[in-house]
Amino acid sequence: MANHKSSVKRIRQTKTRTLHNKYYAKTMRNALRKLRTLSDKEEALKLYPVVQKMLDKLAKNNIIHANKAANLKSGLALHINKLS
């Protein structure tokens, strides 16, 4: 166990932040999964800006890396363009 007050506090903060980040990362993965399973182009085009905004916010807050967000957005755009 930690020997210093500051390290005890750091452990507490880390646990809280990890839980917070897990929630948003899981929400993002669910949104991506939902968008990828859509077969209607109109619905996908409506959902894409919402997912794009979510990815940008997560990248800004360092929950995911900026390049990962860019790669995901690019892949989703390709997926939507392939839909008929």
N, C-alpha and C positions, 0 to 999 in steps of 0.2 A: 504494500500500500504506500501511497505518497507520504513523504515526510514534511512537506512544506504546505502552508496554507494556499499559496498561489498554485501549486500543482494540483491540490484537491479541487480548487475552483476551476482550473483548466480542464480537468477530467469531467467535471459537471457540465461545463460549457460545450465540450466536444460531444458529449452524449446528446445534448439538446440539439446542437447543430446537425449532427448526423441524422437524427430522427427527422428534422425539418427537411434536410436535403433529400433523404430517401423518399419522403412523401412527394415532393415535386418531381423527382426523377421518375418515380413510378407513374405519376399522373401523365407525364410526358410520353412514356412508353405506351400507355394505354391509348392516348390520343393518336400516336403514330400508328398503332395497330389498327385502330378504328378507321383511319384514313386509308391505310393500305388495303383493307378488306372491301372498301367501297368499289362498286363496279359502275356506278352512275357518275358520269363526268360532272354534271351540274352540282350534285351533292358534294363531290370532292372539291370542286372549285369554291364552294361556300365554306367548307371546313378548313381549307388550306391556309387562309390568312390567320385564322385563330391559332392553328398549330405553329405557323411561322412566328407569330408574335410570342408564343410561349417559349419557343426555342431561343429567340433573341433575348428574352428576359433571363432565361436560365444561363445563357452564355455570359450575359452582362454581370450576373451575380456569382459567376464562377462555380456554378453547380455542374455545368458541363463545359467542355473546352469550346472556344469560339470556332475552331476548325471543324469540330464534330457537328456543331449546329449547322455550319455551312454545308457540310457533306450531307446531312440529313435533309436539309431543305432542297438541295440539288436533286437528291434521289427521289424525293416526293414529287418535285416538279416533273421529273422524267416519267414517273409513274402516272401522274395525272394526264400528261400529254399523250401517253400511249392508250388511255381509255378512249372508247368511241362513244 
